[in-house]
């Protein structure tokens, strides 16, 4: 299995998990964290934390948050496609 998808070990740096990528894709597809949370059957704050953790691991913003929802940044689009 690709190292990218292994679970984090210990207190050191974390490794991106498949769930984080699935959630990111759903958020982009829905254009809204709230809508994606409903579709994924997870709480919106939990989904937001997961996306924030992914952005922190990547070292860049993947989503542009607006009052009308979210859209991927240039880096987010590259990751999505």
Steps between C-alpha positions, in 0.01 A plus 500: 500500500623847418669669798273800447208300639656345809363593838702744711745355749582644837510869582723593208383631165182351364455342161206583279223246534262373234205634703642852482521477121151356470364782714690761299360365173145501639536860624618611155220304330237655727651848506414520869637349818150484650354322197793258489460426871136407448586278204784332691291461818759681713472810715598823325756602767668159469519531123642852530769375740589217262537741206702742714730216606549401136586859408746516790666176388522626143634835618255701289134593468303263282164675526397861470224558753236759410159595635351302211692179562844374406697456182839345449809718482741440214681242712166347598401470133829328420445256785136442402574423135 
